[in-house]
Amino acid sequence: MPTAPSTRYVRVFLFVLALAGIVGLGVHGPIAQWAAYHDFADQRSFCGVPNFMDSTSNIVFALAGALVLRDMGRYPAGNGFFFVAMAISLFGLFAGSTYYHLAPSDARLLWDRLPIASFFALLFVQILFELAVFDPSPRNVALGIGYWLLSCASVFLWAWSGDLRAYGFFQFFPLASLVALMPYCFASGRQQRGFLLLVLILGYGLAKFFETFDFQTMSATGGLISGHTLKHLFSGLTVLAYFMLYRRLSVAEAARADWRIA
């Protein structure tokens, strides 16, 4: 059996990973929003709704937010703030992304990116608590909220300066951390938690793939659906699947705990 790594070493590794990311972005220099960002493959209107497919495919995020609120009573005690905030972020993502895609522009993009930054930060902090990398003490909860606020602030920093580096850090640092936490999950006997991380990582990877190949996907499907629409669907369904599986795992763990007490 592999020896489970100490959470202290995991925390040190995450700190080094964050520091490497910050230094790397500092050395790289400012990253500007590329000019063609708002040029999406599917610009068809339907029933008077501009960019219909990209504008409406975000409904999955609202469904995920509703699921989180519905299952609030089944989540571990003491985590209510993060789950309510994640649900609000998911509803905000549905509204903000729809608003942006109706008339894509940098000004509207802020309201798309803000709930994305909010949700990713909240989910990342919650996962760190779930894996016991950090205990949910009042100090660590406060630090987690601080991380969340900084992630949200990175969007406003981009809108003010035009530099994407801070926003990019808060997007890719959690993803890199989740990949790095996979071995820890399996080494510490948290295989089901590792599977949940795998769902997130694969879903995010597919979403980024389709986002990158927006026009190519539109061409390959004969104009049926674009890569960006599939990005919305895959990312939304990934979040939906994550919370459905998380609920089942939480209920199962609670049942095992009650059995041990009995």
Backbone hydrogen bonds, N-H to C=O, Kabsch-Sander energy under -0.5 kcal/mol:
donor,donor_aa,acceptor,acceptor_aa,energy
10,V,6,S,-1.7
11,R,7,T,-2.5
12,V,8,R,-2.2
13,F,9,Y,-2.5
14,L,10,V,-2.4
15,F,11,R,-2.2
16,V,12,V,-2.6
17,L,13,F,-2.6
18,A,14,L,-2.5
19,L,15,F,-2.6
20,A,16,V,-2.6
21,G,17,L,-2.1
22,I,18,A,-2.4
23,V,19,L,-2.7
24,G,20,A,-2.7
25,L,21,G,-2.4
26,G,22,I,-2.1
27,V,23,V,-2.6
28,H,24,G,-2.1
29,G,25,L,-1.7
32,A,30,P,-0.5
33,Q,162,G,-0.5
37,Y,34,W,-1.7
38,H,35,A,-0.5
39,D,36,A,-1.8
40,F,38,H,-1.2
43,Q,41,A,-0.9
46,F,49,V,-1.6
49,V,46,F,-2.1
52,F,44,R,-2.1
52,F,49,V,-0.7
55,S,51,N,-2.6
56,T,52,F,-1.9
57,S,53,M,-1.6
59,I,56,T,-1.5
60,V,57,S,-0.7
61,F,58,N,-1.8
62,A,58,N,-0.8
63,L,59,I,-1.8
64,A,60,V,-2.1
65,G,61,F,-2.4
66,A,62,A,-2.3
67,L,63,L,-2.0
68,V,64,A,-2.2
69,L,65,G,-2.0
70,R,66,A,-2.4
71,D,67,L,-1.9
72,M,69,L,-1.2
74,R,71,D,-2.2
75,Y,72,M,-1.3
79,N,76,P,-1.4
83,F,79,N,-1.7
84,V,80,G,-2.7
85,A,81,F,-2.6
86,M,82,F,-2.2
87,A,83,F,-2.3
88,I,84,V,-2.5
89,S,85,A,-2.2
90,L,86,M,-2.3
91,F,87,A,-2.2
92,G,88,I,-2.6
93,L,89,S,-2.4
94,F,90,L,-2.1
95,A,91,F,-2.4
96,G,92,G,-3.5
97,S,93,L,-2.4
98,T,94,F,-1.7
99,Y,95,A,-2.5
100,Y,96,G,-2.2
101,H,97,S,-2.6
102,L,98,T,-1.4
103,A,99,Y,-0.7
103,A,100,Y,-1.1
109,L,105,S,-2.0
110,L,106,D,-1.2
111,W,108,R,-0.9
112,D,108,R,-0.6
112,D,109,L,-0.9
113,R,109,L,-2.8
114,L,110,L,-2.2
116,I,112,D,-0.9
117,A,113,R,-2.8
118,S,114,L,-2.3
119,F,115,P,-2.7
120,F,116,I,-2.6
121,A,117,A,-1.9
122,L,118,S,-2.2
123,L,119,F,-2.8
124,F,120,F,-2.3
125,V,121,A,-2.4
126,Q,122,L,-2.5
127,I,123,L,-2.4
128,L,124,F,-2.1
129,F,125,V,-1.9
130,E,126,Q,-2.6
131,L,127,I,-2.4
132,A,129,F,-1.4
133,V,128,L,-1.9
134,F,128,L,-1.3
137,S,135,D,-2.3
141,V,137,S,-2.9
142,A,138,P,-2.1
143,L,139,R,-2.2
144,G,140,N,-2.6
145,I,141,V,-2.4
146,G,142,A,-2.2
147,Y,143,L,-2.4
148,W,144,G,-2.2
149,L,145,I,-2.5
150,L,146,G,-2.3
151,S,147,Y,-2.3
152,C,148,W,-2.2
153,A,149,L,-2.5
154,S,150,L,-1.6
155,V,151,S,-0.6
155,V,152,C,-1.0
156,F,152,C,-1.0
157,L,153,A,-2.3
158,W,154,S,-1.9
159,A,155,V,-2.3
160,W,156,F,-2.0
161,S,157,L,-2.9
162,G,158,W,-3.0
164,L,31,I,-3.3
164,L,162,G,-0.5
168,G,164,L,-3.0
169,F,165,R,-2.3
170,F,166,A,-2.0
171,Q,167,Y,-0.9
171,Q,168,G,-0.5
172,F,168,G,-2.6
173,F,169,F,-2.7
175,L,171,Q,-0.8
176,A,172,F,-2.7
177,S,173,F,-2.3
178,L,174,P,-2.5
179,V,175,L,-2.1
180,A,176,A,-2.0
181,L,177,S,-1.8
182,M,178,L,-0.8
182,M,179,V,-0.8
184,Y,180,A,-0.5
185,C,181,L,-2.3
186,F,182,M,-1.8
187,A,183,P,-2.7
188,S,184,Y,-1.9
189,G,186,F,-1.0
190,R,185,C,-3.3
194,G,190,R,-2.3
195,F,191,Q,-2.0
196,L,192,Q,-1.8
197,L,193,R,-2.0
198,L,194,G,-2.1
199,V,195,F,-2.1
200,L,196,L,-1.9
201,I,197,L,-2.8
202,L,198,L,-2.8
203,G,199,V,-2.2
204,Y,200,L,-2.6
205,G,201,I,-2.4
206,L,202,L,-2.5
207,A,203,G,-2.2
208,K,204,Y,-2.6
209,F,205,G,-2.1
210,F,206,L,-2.4
211,E,207,A,-2.2
212,T,208,K,-2.5
213,F,209,F,-2.0
214,D,211,E,-0.9
217,T,213,F,-2.2
218,M,214,D,-1.8
219,S,215,F,-2.3
220,A,216,Q,-2.7
221,T,217,T,-1.9
222,G,219,S,-1.5
223,G,218,M,-3.1
224,L,221,T,-1.0
227,G,214,D,-1.6
230,L,226,S,-1.9
231,K,227,G,-2.1
232,H,228,H,-2.0
233,L,229,T,-2.2
234,F,230,L,-3.1
235,S,231,K,-2.5
236,G,232,H,-2.5
237,L,233,L,-2.7
238,T,234,F,-2.1
239,V,235,S,-2.0
240,L,236,G,-2.4
241,A,237,L,-2.9
242,Y,238,T,-2.6
243,F,239,V,-2.2
244,M,240,L,-1.9
245,L,241,A,-2.7
246,Y,242,Y,-2.7
247,R,243,F,-2.1
248,R,244,M,-1.8
249,L,245,L,-2.4
250,S,246,Y,-2.7
251,V,247,R,-2.5
252,A,248,R,-2.3
253,E,249,L,-2.6
254,A,250,S,-2.2
255,A,251,V,-2.2
256,R,252,A,-2.2
257,A,253,E,-2.1
258,D,254,A,-2.3
259,W,255,A,-2.1
260,R,256,R,-2.1
261,I,257,A,-2.0
262,A,258,D,-2.4
